[in-house]
Amino acid sequence: MTHHDYTDTDKLEDVKVLHGMGYAQELERRMSRFSNFAISFSIICILSGGINSLAQATSGAGGAAIGIGWPLGCLVSAVFAIAMAQISSAYPTAGGLYHWGSILGNRGTGWLTAWFNLLGLITVLGAINVGTYYFFIGAFGPALGIEDSTTVRVIFLVLLTGLQALINHMGIGLTAKLTDFSGYLIFVTAIALSLVCLGVADSYDVGRLFTFSNYSGEAGGNVWPTTSGAWVFLLGLLLPIYTITGYDASAHTSEETVRAAHSVPRGMISSVLWSAVFGYIMLCSFVLMIPNMDDAAKQGWNVFFWAMTEQVNPTVKNILYFLIFVCQFLCGLATVTSVSRMIFAFARDKGLPASRALSKVSPKHRTPVAAIWTGSTLAVLFVWGSSLVSIGETPVYTIVVSCTVIFLFFSFAIPIALGLFAWGTPKWNKMGPWNMGEAKFKLFAVLSIIAMALIFVLGIQPPNEWALYITVGFLIVTAIVWYGFEKRRFRGPPIGDEVARRAKEIAEAELAVGERV
């Protein structure tokens, strides 16, 4: 369904729902249900995380890390997506998680959710674009005579992120067209890569996909420190869990989506489902193509380029590399959209320094311009800062990816847990039009809390044990800032009587504009 199929009545209904939550319609509402799906599908981008973090599996438990580990990790991510879909149908706003955290809990839980989500989104934008940089160097560096260095990395990131921000600046129309295209391109490229891998495989040893190995330590190019087979399999789950994230983008673009209360939950769930299925086909095909699993594990982080060079015709390989690079660029583009909408929504409720500027919407482009450039700049600064430091043998970047996963999933888990206790109380007594029923919602909410505990434990294992100290440090700083300053100052999103007051103000303002016209 294209956005042309929607009527003005649909848009008016969306505006009414938004007014009912105490907000004016400032952003341009022109994303279709497919566009809402495509933005999450583009951020998940199996061709980004699925390829750039592949070594976590091939240098971990080997074939079984994909054959068994990928569906298991996708299931963990899906549990969160399903629980969040139920809440998103009831509260379709650009703040998404942050609003849910406030409405279902209180100002404090909303503020905490916002900071976790914001840090997760900024760091994930940095992580995605660094992954794109390393992919570019691995794919095209030798031919172009470019070698990895801090200077090259920073210049590349500034140009890449700057272009993504500029496209977002120009309006949601152009961004939605590109992310729609990205949705199709990811499908086509993943299928093409799968067919090429299967076409050049020496044999189809399907048993390999269910064979547990232990490639920790030297055998796996030191991707993981030496540990037990069971642990290395569990650590490999970080590959699908890190890849299948970012579906909260469907919620962040709620105010730009037509029939948001219906489209957003569907966009969230279908983006996870299709990514899981196509990612599985693609990665299984890749594992079947590998000439020898022991040799592949030794390659460590270089496993993808090594296998492609060993098995695939150079011209075909370069065409695939180019398509994958475009998909990875568009993945970053969609992430800039998500980050900027989160900054805009939080600043709209005066939750950030310089909130007045960050919540401004460009009259010409109908986009939150300051939020777009601020989020993009912070992501580049963050990568540049973290690339200057390493802790022992571990580069800070790999620790940061662990923190990203922990921060993002915490920001998912907080509103879900609050929703579990708020349902049936005055805070939340009416499900949205997308409704799976109270019993199922409660089941998925409990599963999300259990899954969060698993993700946290996996995320702080060596070599990323510093992720624990960073997370605890962040919580301490957050508590100091909240109790020291923000508790008195920050009002949060409109709740209760404040909604009615704001809705009345918005209606009066629009009536006055109508009379002037």
KAJOPE-V913021 format. One record per residue. N is the residue number from 1. PHI is phi in radians with two decimals (none if undefined). PSI is psi in degrees with one decimal (none if undefined). Layout:
n;phi;psi
N;PHI;PSI
N;PHI;PSI
//
This chain:
n;phi;psi
1;none;123.1
2;-1.52;168.0
3;-1.21;-14.1
4;-1.22;-21.2
5;-1.33;-12.3
6;-1.49;145.4
7;-1.66;166.4
8;-1.08;-29.2
9;-1.09;-41.7
10;-1.01;-45.7
11;-1.16;-40.7
12;-1.10;-38.2
13;-1.09;-43.2
14;-1.08;-43.7
15;-1.10;-39.4
16;-1.08;-43.4
17;-1.07;-42.8
18;-1.15;-44.8
19;-1.04;-38.1
20;-1.10;-19.4
21;-1.71;3.6
22;1.57;21.8
23;-2.19;146.0
24;-1.46;155.2
25;-1.47;94.8
26;-1.70;-35.8
27;-1.44;160.8
28;-1.51;126.3
29;-1.66;96.1
30;-2.52;13.4
31;-1.53;131.4
32;-1.43;177.1
33;-1.08;-39.7
34;-1.11;-41.6
35;-1.08;-38.7
36;-1.16;-39.3
37;-1.13;-45.4
38;-1.11;-33.6
39;-1.19;-39.7
40;-1.23;-41.8
41;-1.06;-37.6
42;-1.21;-36.6
43;-1.29;-40.6
44;-1.02;-49.1
45;0.64;86.5
46;-1.00;-20.7
47;-1.47;-4.4
48;-1.75;-80.5
49;-1.03;-39.6
50;-1.06;-31.1
51;-1.68;-45.3
52;-1.23;-22.3
53;-1.92;15.6
54;-0.99;-34.3
55;-1.08;-23.6
56;-1.04;-25.8
57;-1.68;-53.9
58;-1.15;-28.4
59;-1.75;16.6
60;-1.99;-101.4
61;-1.63;12.5
62;1.20;-142.6
63;-0.98;-38.6
64;-1.15;-23.7
65;-1.13;-25.7
66;-1.66;-54.1
67;-1.00;-40.3
68;-1.92;-39.7
69;-1.18;-41.2
70;-1.05;-52.7
71;-1.07;-35.3
72;-1.14;-45.6
73;-1.15;-37.7
74;-1.12;-35.5
75;-1.10;-40.2
76;-1.05;-47.0
77;-1.13;-39.3
78;-1.11;-34.1
79;-1.01;-45.3
80;-1.13;-44.7
81;-1.06;-40.5
82;-1.20;-43.4
83;-1.12;-41.4
84;-1.21;-32.0
85;-1.05;-40.6
86;-1.10;-41.8
87;-1.24;-38.1
88;-1.12;-28.8
89;-1.25;-31.1
90;-1.40;-32.2
91;-2.31;77.0
92;-1.47;82.4
93;-2.17;161.2
94;-1.09;-25.9
95;-1.31;-17.9
96;0.82;-115.4
97;-0.95;-39.8
98;-1.12;-41.1
99;-1.16;-42.0
100;-1.07;-41.4
101;-1.07;-32.7
102;-1.41;-46.2
103;-1.20;-42.1
104;-1.47;-17.9
105;-2.11;-109.1
106;-2.63;-176.6
107;-0.96;-40.4
108;-1.14;-45.6
109;-1.21;-32.5
110;-1.14;-43.7
111;-1.12;-42.0
112;-1.12;-44.5
113;-1.03;-43.6
114;-1.06;-44.9
115;-1.20;-40.3
116;-1.07;-46.1
117;-1.15;-42.3
118;-1.12;-47.5
119;-1.10;-41.1
120;-1.08;-42.7
121;-1.21;-41.3
122;-1.16;-43.9
123;-1.22;-34.2
124;-1.24;-33.9
125;-1.07;-45.8
126;-1.04;-45.6
127;-1.12;-41.9
128;-1.10;-46.6
129;-1.26;-29.4
130;-1.19;-40.4
131;-1.04;-41.4
132;-1.11;-40.1
133;-1.07;-49.1
134;-1.15;-33.1
135;-1.13;-44.2
136;-1.06;-45.1
137;-1.11;-43.5
138;-1.16;-37.4
139;-1.44;-44.9
140;-2.06;-13.4
141;-0.93;-52.0
142;-1.02;-43.3
143;-1.19;-35.6
144;-1.57;-4.4
145;1.23;29.5
146;-1.82;129.0
147;-1.97;153.4
148;-1.16;130.4
149;-2.70;161.9
150;-1.02;-41.5
151;-1.10;-48.8
152;-1.05;-42.5
153;-1.06;-47.2
154;-1.15;-44.8
155;-1.05;-46.0
156;-1.04;-46.0
157;-1.14;-39.5
158;-1.10;-45.7
159;-1.16;-45.5
160;-1.12;-52.2
161;-1.19;-35.8
162;-1.07;-42.0
163;-1.16;-41.1
164;-1.08;-40.8
165;-1.18;-40.6
166;-1.08;-43.8
167;-1.09;-42.3
168;-1.11;-38.9
169;-0.99;-38.5
170;-1.25;-7.3
171;2.21;153.1
172;-1.21;-23.1
173;-1.03;-52.4
174;-1.15;-44.0
175;-1.07;-43.6
176;-1.13;-39.1
177;-1.06;-43.6
178;-1.21;-38.4
179;-1.28;-30.8
180;-1.05;-47.8
181;-1.05;-41.5
182;-1.07;-40.1
183;-0.97;-47.8
184;-1.18;-42.4
185;-1.10;-37.6
186;-1.11;-44.3
187;-1.00;-51.8
188;-1.09;-46.0
189;-1.19;-40.9
190;-1.11;-40.8
191;-1.16;-44.2
192;-1.05;-45.4
193;-1.08;-42.4
194;-1.07;-46.3
195;-1.12;-40.9
196;-1.10;-46.0
197;-1.04;-45.6
198;-1.19;-33.7
199;-1.18;-32.6
200;-1.79;-0.1
201;-1.10;139.0
202;-1.17;-36.5
203;-2.76;167.6
204;-1.86;83.2
205;-1.56;79.3
206;-1.09;-29.7
207;-0.99;-27.0
208;-1.02;-32.2
209;-1.22;-14.0
210;-2.14;18.7
211;-1.73;120.7
212;-1.47;129.5
213;-2.19;170.7
214;-2.22;98.2
215;-1.77;22.8
216;-1.20;156.2
217;1.31;-145.7
218;-0.97;-40.8
219;-1.03;-26.7
220;-1.97;30.3
221;1.07;27.6
222;1.01;29.9
223;-1.12;-44.1
224;-2.04;143.9
225;-1.15;158.6
226;-0.99;126.4
227;-2.70;-177.9
228;-1.33;161.0
229;-1.07;-39.2
230;-1.13;-43.0
231;-1.14;-42.3
232;-1.18;-30.5
233;-1.17;-45.3
234;-1.10;-39.5
235;-1.11;-33.0
236;-1.13;-19.4
237;-1.14;-18.3
238;-1.11;-25.3
239;-1.08;-58.9
240;-1.17;-35.2
241;-1.15;-40.2
242;-1.25;-39.1
243;-1.19;-48.2
244;-1.51;69.4
245;-2.49;164.6
246;1.77;-0.1
247;-1.24;-8.2
248;-1.17;-11.6
249;-1.04;-33.1
250;-1.03;-39.2
251;-1.26;-39.7
252;-1.13;-26.1
253;-1.75;19.9
254;-0.94;-42.2
255;-1.33;-5.2
256;-1.94;3.3
257;-1.85;134.5
258;-1.37;139.9
259;0.93;50.3
260;-1.00;-40.4
261;-1.12;-22.4
262;-1.67;-43.9
263;-1.29;-38.3
264;-1.12;-51.9
265;-1.05;-37.6
266;-1.18;-40.2
267;-1.06;-42.6
268;-1.07;-52.8
269;-1.22;-44.4
270;-1.16;-32.4
271;-1.13;-37.7
272;-1.23;-44.1
273;-1.09;-51.0
274;-1.17;-36.7
275;-1.12;-41.0
276;-1.09;-46.1
277;-1.19;-51.3
278;-1.23;-33.6
279;-1.09;-39.2
280;-1.16;-46.3
281;-1.05;-45.8
282;-1.13;-47.5
283;-1.27;-35.2
284;-1.11;-41.9
285;-1.06;-41.6
286;-1.10;-44.3
287;-1.11;-38.3
288;-1.17;-27.9
289;-1.31;-28.4
290;-0.99;127.5
291;-1.09;-42.0
292;-2.63;124.7
293;-1.12;-37.4
294;-1.11;-43.0
295;-1.15;-39.1
296;-1.10;-44.2
297;-1.06;-39.3
298;-1.07;-26.2
299;-1.19;-17.6
300;1.04;-129.0
301;-1.21;-12.8
302;-1.61;10.0
303;-1.01;-39.7
304;-1.13;-49.7
305;-1.17;-37.3
306;-1.06;-49.6
307;-1.15;-41.2
308;-1.11;-41.3
309;-1.18;-39.4
310;-1.13;-39.4
311;-1.95;-27.7
312;-1.83;142.7
313;-0.97;132.5
314;-0.96;-40.9
315;-1.16;-46.6
316;-1.05;-43.5
317;-1.03;-44.9
318;-1.20;-34.6
319;-1.12;-45.3
320;-1.09;-43.3
321;-1.01;-42.7
322;-1.11;-46.4
323;-1.09;-41.2
324;-1.12;-41.0
325;-1.08;-42.9
326;-1.08;-44.0
327;-1.04;-41.0
328;-1.18;-36.7
329;-1.09;-44.4
330;-1.23;-26.9
331;-1.09;-45.8
332;-1.12;-38.6
333;-1.03;-47.1
334;-1.16;-32.9
335;-1.19;-36.6
336;-1.04;-40.9
337;-1.03;-48.0
338;-1.09;-47.8
339;-1.04;-46.3
340;-1.16;-36.4
341;-1.21;-33.4
342;-1.17;-45.2
343;-1.08;-45.6
344;-1.00;-48.8
345;-1.17;-39.3
346;-1.22;-39.6
347;-1.23;-32.2
348;-1.02;-31.8
349;-1.73;18.4
350;1.04;42.6
351;-1.68;-3.0
352;-2.23;156.9
353;-1.06;147.5
354;0.98;37.6
355;-1.03;-37.1
356;-1.03;-45.2
357;-1.23;-41.8
358;-1.22;-21.1
359;-1.71;5.8
360;-1.30;138.1
361;-1.91;129.4
362;-1.09;124.5
363;-1.09;-32.0
364;-1.34;-48.4
365;-1.72;-10.8
366;1.00;35.3
367;-2.19;152.3
368;-1.38;84.0
369;-1.04;-48.7
370;-1.08;-38.5
371;-1.14;-38.2
372;-1.09;-50.3
373;-1.27;-32.2
374;-1.17;-48.2
375;-1.04;-42.9
376;-1.15;-43.2
377;-1.11;-44.0
378;-1.08;-38.5
379;-1.11;-42.6
380;-1.17;-44.9
381;-1.07;-39.5
382;-1.12;-43.9
383;-1.17;-42.6
384;-1.07;-45.9
385;-1.11;-44.3
386;-1.29;-21.6
387;-1.36;-14.2
388;-1.45;-9.8
389;-2.14;144.7
390;-2.40;151.2
391;-1.95;106.6
392;1.12;-128.6
393;-1.48;-14.6
394;-1.60;123.5
395;-1.15;142.9
396;-1.02;-30.7
397;-0.97;-44.2
398;-1.19;-33.0
399;-1.17;-39.3
400;-1.09;-39.8
401;-1.06;-39.8
402;-1.09;-44.2
403;-1.09;-40.2
404;-0.97;-48.9
405;-1.08;-45.2
406;-1.10;-48.1
407;-1.08;-47.3
408;-1.10;-47.1
409;-1.23;-29.7
410;-1.09;-41.4
411;-1.19;-23.2
412;-1.36;-42.3
413;-1.24;-33.7
414;-1.08;-55.8
415;-1.11;-32.5
416;-1.13;-45.8
417;-1.11;-41.0
418;-1.12;-38.9
419;-1.09;-35.8
420;-1.02;-41.1
421;-1.56;-23.2
422;-1.46;-23.5
423;-1.07;132.7
424;1.59;-5.4
425;-1.77;171.4
426;-0.99;-24.2
427;-1.12;-37.8
428;-2.63;99.1
429;-2.20;9.6
430;-2.47;119.4
431;-1.26;155.9
432;-1.33;179.9
433;-1.10;-28.0
434;-1.56;110.9
435;-2.42;118.7
436;-1.72;-0.9
437;1.72;150.0
438;-1.06;-45.9
439;-1.08;-44.4
440;-1.17;-41.0
441;-1.02;-46.0
442;-1.10;-37.8
443;-1.07;-49.3
444;-1.17;-31.6
445;-1.13;-44.4
446;-1.13;-43.0
447;-1.08;-36.6
448;-1.10;-40.6
449;-1.16;-41.0
450;-1.13;-44.2
451;-1.08;-36.8
452;-1.08;-41.5
453;-1.08;-42.3
454;-1.10;-46.5
455;-1.06;-42.2
456;-1.10;-45.0
457;-1.09;-44.6
458;-1.17;-37.1
459;-1.20;-18.2
460;-1.92;13.9
461;-1.37;154.7
462;-0.96;142.1
463;-1.53;13.9
464;-1.87;29.8
465;-1.09;-21.4
466;-1.17;-19.4
467;-1.02;-32.7
468;-1.11;-48.8
469;-1.14;-37.8
470;-1.15;-43.4
471;-1.13;-46.3
472;-1.11;-42.8
473;-1.03;-42.6
474;-1.08;-42.7
475;-1.10;-39.2
476;-1.15;-47.4
477;-1.05;-42.7
478;-1.05;-44.4
479;-1.08;-42.4
480;-1.10;-46.8
481;-1.12;-41.8
482;-1.12;-53.1
483;-1.31;-27.8
484;-1.35;-39.0
485;-2.25;-56.6
486;-1.24;-28.7
487;-1.03;-36.2
488;-1.41;-32.0
489;-1.62;-43.7
490;-1.38;121.9
491;-1.59;-22.7
492;1.42;-179.2
493;-1.23;159.7
494;-1.11;131.4
495;-2.36;143.2
496;1.13;-126.8
497;-1.07;-32.4
498;-1.06;-35.6
499;-1.06;-48.9
500;-1.07;-42.4
501;-1.09;-47.3
502;-1.17;-40.6
503;-1.04;-39.7
504;-1.15;-43.3
505;-1.05;-45.4
506;-1.08;-45.7
507;-1.06;-42.7
508;-1.13;-42.4
509;-1.10;-42.6
510;-1.19;-35.1
511;-1.12;-42.3
512;-1.09;-41.3
513;-1.11;-43.5
514;-1.05;-41.2
515;-1.16;-37.7
516;-1.14;-39.1
517;-1.17;none
//
